[in-house]
Amino acid sequence: MQSSNQFVTLNQVALRQQAIYVPVSREKLRTDDYECSEAVILTVQALSGCGYWVTEEALHALCTLSAEQLEQLVGVVNNALGTNLNWSALRRGWTHNIPRYGDEHPNADLTFLANRGGCEASRCVQLPCGHLIPPDSFDLEHYTGCPYCGTPFTITPGIVYTEQGSKKRPLALFTDEDMTKLLRSLLETPVPLDATQADSLRRLLTVYPLPADVTIAMKETMIIAVDALVDAGKADRAVRLLTSPAEVLRYLWYKKTARTVIIEPRYMIAKSHKWRGVYCEGPYIRPKRDLEGNMKKHLSLHYSRRMCRIVAEWLNALPGSAGAQAESMHPHRDMWVRFIRALRLPEYARRPGFERLARLLDVFYRGDYTVWNGQLDKARREGDRDRVLEMLSQRPGFFARSLFATMLRFGTEPVLEAFMRTGGVAPRLVLSLIDAAGLYFDPHAKRYTVPVTGGRLPLPPNPLLVHNTPEDIEYMKESIDSLLPVVLRKHFIKDRSHEGHKIYIAPELFNIPVAVGDRATTVQDTSSAVQGERFRVEGRDVRIFLNWGEGLPAQYLDLDLSAVILYKNGAVRNCDYTNLLQAGAVHSGDIRSIPAEVGTAEYVELDLRELWRTDAQYVLFMCNAYSMGTLTVNARVGWMSSLYPMQVSNETGVAFDPSCVQHMVHIPDCNIAKGMTFGVLDVERAEITWLEITNNSQVARTVNTQTVTDYLRRLRRKMSLGRLLRIKAEAQNMTEVDNPANADEVYDRALAYDPALINELLS
């Protein structure tokens, strides 16, 4: 019997799959008759107001739930969409009540002088925040808060619009069978999980036990499974999952930083002082030494005796020789020294039964081991091609990451022949290589890397490119491209069971790129999309939104929502807190302080017809943390669109309607970037591309827009799921049909978010 918390948890996961979870068997639904009660009808109406409709099977399943469970289900949907939050804007009816000056800086300057004694207090209006507003500055009847300091006074949690959306999304039925299938597919996927999938896996493991026969392919996924076993008091069972000390370190650092990727302490400490904010009033600038000291305190290591013994037993039971284990510890040697002391491992190494741990520590401290990377670098310096290729063949993953540089150094044919002989060439790997080859082998192209500390950094071209002729470089690119049909055909032709089948490929799959190499770090609670997916704009208006501060006490906390407009003539204009009005764009006002617990919101309304008339090409959707810190303040970002006009309250400025939301993401606490670009509107095509590009800028106007447009072009060059399925159909002699009812195999939009099907295509 599942508890109430487990029912809520499973419905949170199901909603991400466009479904609702009901603890019932499908066989029982087919045989029993159910009558819709008043509570079920009210639940369906509530879901409809949020932009959902339920399938017939799901409706029958709802009839089996109690009134309390139905109320919890509606609560899950409302919490995911944020309908219980405060969505009031700073200005009333902000889409038509434009400030007298458009740009509020002259008004702010006048108010600044008034609050410094430059105006008689009797002539000014004093607001609840204490500021004086002179008569010729702001039109206060159009504001719900202080226009000078951005403190909201009108707070309306739980008041939003509904039923304005022109398109409703279906909610299917998920049972325990579907949930356990999803759990297994997430554990077995050979593709790294994005933030949404990883969070769903954590939630599922709190309800269902880890399958004993599951094979976990990804190290990051394995860390989540190990954490679930430790929390369940079954740390001894995690031994079968751990194969090296490097995985133990990854788990320990995951528990400290909530990230499955290791960011070394020195980088996090050096990064901390860059998160300072700037504000003209109040002590908001803190010394660099204070910020770095707080980060050092946060990263300090303290472990209980229970955890010390668990780690000691793990290291003592690891397979392999002490030399091989010590070699895996070498890349993070400084971190291991700290962890060994904090975990009291030398003390446990002296106890009976921990002889293998004692041997490992002895080899590690004496440095009595050889480093594989060092031997490889030596062979490269000496120009020993055969030795280099032999060593790279031992590690296919490392071979793939260094394939292009090795081709430039030792030639195309011998390197590719050795690479194909490794046996570790999977379709997903080839797709990543083809995606990167076009930029890597172009000496004039702009390449960027995404460091684990956030942002995007430019990369210089490989110096060896100048030693190759243009013909040689073009031959290298063609050689990489030629790998795709060979590998895919070899992969798909293995399965002859589909030969002669009729296949249906949904048209929208040709707008969704294959999710390889672009993991999202944001959580999608109400839908699932992959980076690069394109959304058609419904109607002529797009409304982007930002909500932050949920669950936090009232305080100064300034996040900014901005729309950066790029024109065909190269001009760039911002619609943000400095410019509330641009041609085709209007901002709801700059809020700089949050109320307690319920958050606050900003909007930007975009008029596609006006943008098209002014020759706008792209509009970038950005959010940035102006105040101290990063975006880790329970922020939600997204956009709305509808065929029908979307309302704005003339009293509160509320402009949010969950039924109009096309896409919404939640920025998790492990985010360490100050800003993010979360969408690009192509004005001419009237479509929005969802992407996720972090930056370390305090305001949108300092963001390098070229990196965004370059990344957008790269996403559009990627192979789509539709094209991949078409190659599969050709390799397996399948016939493509236009009607799913006539097909033996149907691939619809849900394919993009089904890890099991993606695994089948790319493994």
N, C-alpha and C positions, 0 to 999 in steps of 0.2 A: 504494500500500500504506500503510495507516494505521499509525501508531505505537501503542505501548501507552498512552501518555498521551492520545492522541486518542480511543482506544476508551473509556477511562475518562471523559473529558470528555463525549462524546456520550451515554454511559449516564447521566451525572448529569443531563443535560438531558432525556433520555427519561423518566427516573423521575418528573420533575415533570409529565409528560403521561400518567402511569399506563401506561408502556410500558417495554420494554427494547430497546436498539439492537443489531442484529446486521448486520454488513456482508455481506449476501446479497441477491440479487434474489428477488422473489416468484415469478417465472416458474420459476426453478430449484427452488424449494421444491415447486412443483406437479408437476414432472416427475421429480425424483429421490426415491429412497427413503432414509430415514434410520433408524438404529437407536439407541435411547437407551442410552448407555453408563452405567456406574456413576457417573461424574463428573456426568452430566446429572441422574441420579436424586437424587444428593446435593444438587445445586444447587436442584432443585425443592423438596426437603425443607427446605433452609435458607430459601428464600423463603417457604414455607408457615409456618415458625416465626415469621417477621416479619410475617405477616398478608397474604400475597399468594398468588394462584394464577395460573398462566400459561395463556393461551389455547392452543388446539391449534396454530394457526399459529406462535405464539411458541415452543412446545415443539419443533416441527420445526426451527425456526431455531436453537435452543440446541444441537441435535445437530451443527451445523456448526462449533461453536466448539471451540477447543482447551481442554485442562484449565487452562492458565494464564489464558485469557480467562474461563472460567467462574469461576475463583477471583477474578478482578478484578471480575466482575459482582456476586458476593456481597459483595465488599468495598465496592462503591459503595453498595449497599443498607444495609449495616451502618453505614457512615460517615454516611449521610444520616439514619438513625434514631438514631445515637449509641449503638449497642449496645456499642461498645468503650470507652465512658466509664465513669467511676465513678458509680454510682447509689446508693451507700450513704447512708442517712439518719443523722441525729445520734442517733436513739433506735431501739432494737431493738423490732420488732413494735409500732410507734408507734400503730397504730389501736386497740390494746387495752391497751397498757402506758401508761396515762395518768399523768403526774406527780402526786405526792401533793397538790400545791397547785393544779394546773391552770394558774395564773398563776405564772411562775417568778421574778417580781421579788423576793418575800420570800426565796427561796433565794439569789438573786444578792446581795442585801444582806448576808446572813449570811456568804456566801463572801468578799465584799469585805472585811468586817471581819477574817475569819480571815487573809487574805493581807496585812493591815496590822498583824498582831501581836495581834489581838483574840482569838486562840484558841491553845492550846498545839499546837505542830507535831506532837507525838507522838500527839495524838488525831485528827489529820487524815490524809487520804490524799493523797499527792503524786502528781500525774499527770505524764506525759512532757512536757507543756508547761510544767511548773514550778509550776502552781497547786495550792494546798492546798484540799481539799474537806472541810469539817467533817462530823461524823457525822450531824447532824440537818438536813442541807440537801438534797442530791440522792441519789437511789437509783442509785448508779453502775452496778449490774448491768443497768440498762435503757438505758445510753448506750454508743455506739460511739466517743465522743470526749469532750472536756472540756465539760461543761454550762455552765461559767462563761464561757470565752472563745470557745466555738464552734469549736475546732480538732478536726478529725476525726482519729482514730487508725486506724480500720478502713477500709481502702481496697480495693475489689474491682472493678477495671476489667474490663469484658467479662463480668461476671456479671449476667444479667438473666433474667427469666421469659420464656417463650415459649408459644405455642399456647393462651393463655387467651382470645383474642379470639373473639367469637361471629360475626363477619362478616369475610370475607376480600375484599380488593380485587383485581380482575383486572389483569393486566399484558399489554398487547397488544404487537404487533411494530412496531418502527420501523426502516425501512431508510434508506439515503442519500437516496432519493427523498422520504421523509417529512421528513427533517431539512432538506433544501434548501427544501422547501415551507414548513416552519415558519420558516426563516430569512427567506424572502421576505415572509411574512405579518407577521412582527415588524417588518421594515423599512418596510413599506408601510402599516401601521396608522395611521389618522388619530386614534386615541385614545392619549393618553400611556401609556407603559409603566409598570407597577408595578415594584417592586424585583426580583421573581422573573423577570419577562419580560426586564428589562434585563440581569440577570445571565446569563440563558440566551442572549441575543443576543451578549453579549461572548464567551461560551464558543464559540458556533457560529462566530463570525468568526475564532477562532484555528484552526479546522479548514478551513472553506470560504472561498473568496475572495468578496469583495463583488460581487454581480451587477452587470454593467455597465449593464443596462437598467432597474435598479430606480429607482423614484421614492419618495423618503423624504418623508413628509408632516409629521412632527413634528421640531422643532428638537432636542429632547433625544435622539431616536433618531439624528439626523444626527451629533451629537457623538460617540456611541459608534462610529459607522461611521468617522468621521474618525480617531478614536484607533486603530482597528484598522489603517487604512491607514498611519498614522505608524509604528506598531510593526512593520509588515511592510516598512518601508523604501520605501513608495510614497506619500510625502507630496505629491508633485506631482499625484497623481490626486485628492487631496482638494479641489483648487481648484474642480472642477465642483460640489461639494456646498456650498461656502461662498458666501454671497451678500452678507454685510455684515460690518463689523468687530465688531458685537455677537455674531455667532456665533463669531468668532475668540476674543473675550474669554471667551465661555462655555466654549469648549474649554480655554483656558489655566487657567481657574479650576477646571474639572472635574479637570484633572491635579493641581492643588494640593490640592483638598478632597474629591475622589471624589464630588462631587455635581454633577448637571447643572443644578441651580438655583443661581443666583448668590446667595451670602450675603456681603454686604460685610464687609471686615475689621473695621470698627469695631463691628459687631454681634457678631461672634465673639469679639472681645477683651472687650467689655463682658459677654458671657455667661459667659466662662471662670471668673470668680470665684464665680459662683453654683453651680458644680459641686463646691464644697468639701464634704467630709464631716465628720461630728462623731463622735468616739469618746472614751470616757472614759480610755483608756490609750494611750500612745504619741504620737509627734509627727505626728498625722494632719491637723492643721489648719495649712495653709500660708498665709502672708500673701497678700493680694490682689495686691500688686505682683509677687510671684513668679509667680503663675498667669497674670497678664496678660502678663508678660515672656516666659514660655514660649510663649504663644499668638502673640505678635508674632514670636518667633524661628521658630515653625513656619510662619507665613505669609510669611516673607521670601522674596524672589524671586531665584533664581539659575538662569541658563540657559547651556547650552553654545553654542558658536559655530554648531553644526549647527542647533539649535533656533531661534536668532536668525535665521538665514538663511531657514529654512522659513517663519517667521511674516512676515518681510519680503517674501518672494515671494508669500505668500497675499494680504497687504494690497495689494501692487502689482498683483495680477491681478484684484482684485474689480471687478465691473461697477458701473456707475452713476457719477454725478458725485461730486466730492470733497465738495461741500456735503451731499449726501444721506448719504454715508458718515460724515461728521463729526457729523451730526445723530443717527445711530444710536449714536455714541459718547458723546453728551452725558449720558444718564442715569447713567452710571458714569464721569464725567469724572475724578474723583480717582483711581480705580483705573487708568484709562488712562495717567495721568501716570506712575504707578509702573511700569507694564508697558513703556511706551515707553523709559524709562531702562534698565530691567533687560534688555530685548531689544536695546539698542543701535540702535534704529531710526533715530535721526538720522544715525548713521555710515553705514548702508546707503543712506539717502536721498540721500547725496552721491555715490553711485557711479553710473556709467553704466547705464542700463536700469531704474533705479528712479525715474523721473521722476514717475510717478503716486503713489508713496509719498511723495515730497517734497512734492507738491501737497497731499496729504491732511494731512500733518503741519502744513503752513503754514496751511491753512484751520482746522484744529482748534485750534492755539495762538492764532491771531488771533481766533477766535470768529466767523469770517465765514460764518455759516450761520443759518438760521431754525429754530426748534424748533416742530414741529407741535403738541405739547401746549400750548405757550405760546399759540399762535394760537387753539387751541380754548378755552382758559380765558378768553381775552379776549372771544371771541364769546359765551361763556356769561354773563360779567359784564355784557355790554352787552345781553343778552336777544335776540340775533339768532338766532331759531329756525331760519330757513332756512339760514344760514351753518353753524350747529352741525350740523344734519342732513346738510348736504352734506359736511362734513368727516368726520363719523362714517361715512357711507356709503363712504368711501374705505378704511376699515379695519373690516371686519365683526366681527373678533374683539374689538376695543376697543368697538365699538358694543354687542355683546352684554354685555360686562362692565359697561357704564354704562347699559344699557337702562332699568332701573327708576328710577334717579335722573333720567334724561332725561324719562321719562314724568311724573314728579311735577312737573318744572319746566315742561315745554312741552305737556303734554296727551297723552292716550292715542292718539287716532286718528292724528294726523299722525306721531307717532313710530313707531307700529307699521307704518304704511304705508311709511315710509321704510326701516324695518328689513327688511320683506319684499321690498323692491325691491333690496336689496344683492346678492341671489343667493348669499350665503354661509350661508344658514340650513339647517343640516344637522339630521337628527333628534337626534343626540347633544347638539347645542346647545340644542334646544328642551326636551329632557328635563332638562337642567341648569337651565334657566330656570324650568320648572314646579316643580322640586324646591325652588328658592330663593324663589319668589314668595310662597308661603304665609307664610313667616317675615318676609320683607322688608316686606310691606305690612301686617303686624300690629304696631301700635305697642306692644303689650303682650307680644309674644313675645320670648323670649331667643334672640339670635343669637350665634354664636361664629365666630371666624376662627382658622385654623390657620397661625400664622407659620412661616416656613421654619426658624426657630431652635427649634421644638418647642413643645409645649403647646397650650392652647386659650385664647383671650382673648375676653371678652365684647365685643359691639359695641352701641353705643347705637342707637336707632332713628333713621332719617333725619329731621332737623328739619322737612323739608317735609311730613311726614305730618300735622302738626297744622293745616296750611293747606288740607287736603282733607277733605271730609265723609266719613262712613262709607260712604255710597252710592257716592261717587267711588272710594274705595279698593277696595270690593268689585267695582266694574266693572273696575278695572284687573286684579285677580286673575282674573276671569272671562275677560277679553280674552287674558291670557297662556295660560290653560288651553285656550282655543279654538284656539290655534295648533297644538296637538299633532295632533288628527285631520286638520287641513288639510295639515300638513307630512308626516305619516306616509303619508297616503293618496296624496299627490302623489309621494312617494318610492317607495312600493311598486307603485303602479299603472303605473309606467314599464315594469316587467318583466311582460309578458303570457305568458311561457313557462310559468309555473306554474299558469295558469288551468285549473281542473277537476281539479287534482291532489288526492290524499288526503294529509293531513298528520297526523303523530303528534307530540304535544307531551308530553314526560315530565312527570309530576306534580311532581317535585322542582324543575323550572324555575320554578314559581310561588312557590318559597321563596328564589329567588336574584335579587337586584335587578340591574338593568342597571348594569354597572360604568362609570359616568360620574361623574367628580368626586370619587371616593374611592380614590385610589391608595394601595396598601399600600407601606410602606417596609421591611417585613420580607420575608425570603426563605423561600419554602416549598419545601423540598428533597424532600419525600415526597408532596406532594399539591398541588392548586391549588384555591383558594377565593377568592371575591370578598367584600369587606367587606359585611356584612349577611346573608351566607348562614347559614341556620339548620340545625343538626345535631340530630337526634332523639336523646335520651339512650337508650342501650341498658342496661336494667337499672335498679337503684335507686340505684347509687353512681356518683359522678363523682370522678375523681382528677386534680387539676391538678398540674403539675410545673414545676420550674425547674432547669435545669442550666447551670452557668457555669464558666469558667476553663480550658476545653480549650486545650492547647498553651501555657499560661502557667506560669512558675515558681511554686513554693510561696510564698505571701505572704498578708498580711492583705488580704482583698478580700470585702466583705460586700454581697451582694445579698439582697433579701427577697422572699419569695412571700407574698401575702396574699389572703384571701377576705373581701370586704366584703359583709355581709348586710344587705339593705334590707328592712324589714318593712312590712306594709300600714298599720300605725298611725304610720308615719313614723320609727320608731326605726332606728338604724344600729349594728351591732356588727361588730367585726373579729375574724377568726381569723388571727392573725399571730404574730410572735415575742414580742409582749407578752401575748397570750392564746392559748395553744396549744389550748384547748378551748372550743368554743361548742356550743350545741344544734344538732346536725346537721352539725358541722364539727370536724375535728381536724387539727392541724399536726404535722409530723414533727420539728420542732426547728430552732433558729436556728443555722446554720453561718456563721461569720464569717471563716474562713481556708480557703484552697484548697490541696489537695495539688499536687504538681508534675505538669503535663502532662495529667492525666486528668479534671480538673474535679471538681465536687461537686454535690449535688442537695438540693432541698427539695420537700416534697409537702404538699398539703392534701386530705383526704378529705371528701367531701360526701355526706350521706345524705338523699336526696330525701324520703323518708317523714317523717323527723324535721323537716326544714325546712318541709314542708307542714303538719305538726302545729303548729308554732310560728308559723304565719301569715307565713312569709317570702315575699316577693314576688320579689325579684331577688337574685342573688349575683354580684358583680363579681370577675373574676379580675385581679389586679394584680401587677406586679413592679416593684421600685424599687431603685435603687443607693444604699444607705445610706452606703457609703464614698465616698471622693473619686472624682470622675469621673462617667461616664455608663454606660449599659448596653452599652458597646462592649467587652465581655469575653467574646466568643464565647458569648453566652447563647442558650439554647433554651427556649421555653415552649410549653405546650400542655396537652391534657387527654386522659384515657383513660376509656373506659366499655365495659362488656360485659354481656351477659345473664347471664353466669356470674360468681361471686365472684372478685375479683382478689386474689391473695395478697400478703402482706407478710412478709419474712424476719424470723424471731425472733432471728437472729444478727447480721445486717448492716443491717436496715431497708430493704433493696432492695425497691422496689414498682413497678419499671418493667417493662412488657411491650410491645414494639413492636407486637405483634398487636392490642393493645387501644387503640392511639393513634387517636383520631378526627381530631385536627388538631394539627400541630406547626409552629412557625415559628422561624426563626433570625434573630436581630437582628444586622444587618451593622455593620461598623466605622464607616460614615458616619453612624450614628445619633448625635444630639447631645442627647437627652432623658435625664433622670434616671429617668423612670418611664414605664410604659405599662399601660393596661387592654387586655387581649387577648381578653376574652370576657365574656359576660353570660348567666347561667343564669336562665331564666324557670321558676320552681319549678312554677307551676300547669300550664304547657304542657309541662313536661319537655323543653325544648329549649334549646340553647345557640346564641347568635348570636356569630359571630366578627366582631370589629371591632378597630380599632387606634386608640386615643386616647392620645397621648403627654402627659406632664405633666412638670413640673419640681420635683416634690415628692420629698423624701428618704424619706418614709414614707407608707404608704397612708392613714393616718388624716387627713392634711392635704389629700388630694385632694378636689376639689369633685365629689361624686357626682352632683349635679344635671346637670352637663355631660354625664356618661355616659348617664344616662337620657334626656336630651333628644336626644342624638345617636342613641340606639337607636330612639326613636320616629321620628326623621327617616328613618332607614334603612328602617324598616318601611313608611313612606309612599311610598317610591320605587317606580317601576314595575318589575315583575318581568319576567324574560325570557319567562315563559309568557304574560303578558298582551301583551307586544310581539309575540310570534309569533301570537297570536290576532288581533290587529289586522291583521297581514300576511295571514293566511289570509282574513279578511273582505274586505280590499281586493282580493285576487287571486282571489276566488271559489273558494277551496279548501275541501275538506270535511275536518273534523277527525274522526279515528278513534281508537279506544281501543287497538288492537292494532298495534304497529309492523310486524308481518309483512304487514299489509294496506295499508301506507302507501307512497306514492311518495317522500315526504320524511320522514325521521326526525330529530327533534331530541331528543337525550338530554342527560344531565348534562354530557357532554364539550363541549357548545356553549359553556358559560360560560367555557371556558379555551382556545377556539380563536380566535385573533385574526382569522383569515381570515373566519370566519362572522360574528363580531361586526362586522367591517368592512363586510360585505355588508349587514347590517341597519341600521347607523348612519351609513354614509358619505353 
